Amino acid sequence: MAALRADARRASKDYAPEPFEQVRAAESRLEAEKRDLGRAIANTKRPPCTKKYSGGEKLNLIALIPLAIDTITDTGCKW
């Protein structure tokens, strides 16, 4: 019995997931992120766009480029 356990330990150390298994794991992580609670938690970490790119009294047109990118990708700041 001990020899079987030792073989099982060695086999588990040498195990590398197949590409298909890696894709499935990534899909399950994406599904978890898409859930409402996961989305709400992710949004709390992001700063609001109105404060992140506000230049105060000055008009900063260059700041519109990253603002547009963050808005399109929905990754940088939240609205």
VENSULLIN-V173049 format. One record per backbone hydrogen bond with DSSP energy under -1.0 kcal/mol. CO is the residue of the C=O (numbers start at 1). NH is the residue of the N-H. If there is no record, write none. Layout:
# VENSULLIN-V173049
co=(CO CO)
nh=(NH NH)
This chain:
# VENSULLIN-V173049
co=(1 2 3 4 5 6 7 8 9 10 18 19 20 21 22 23 24 25 26 27 28 29 30 35 36 37 38 39 40 47 48 49 55 61 62 63 64 65 66 67 68 69 70 78)
nh=(5 6 7 8 9 10 11 12 13 14 22 23 24 25 26 27 28 29 30 31 32 33 34 39 40 41 42 43 44 78 52 53 58 64 65 67 68 69 70 71 72 73 74 49)
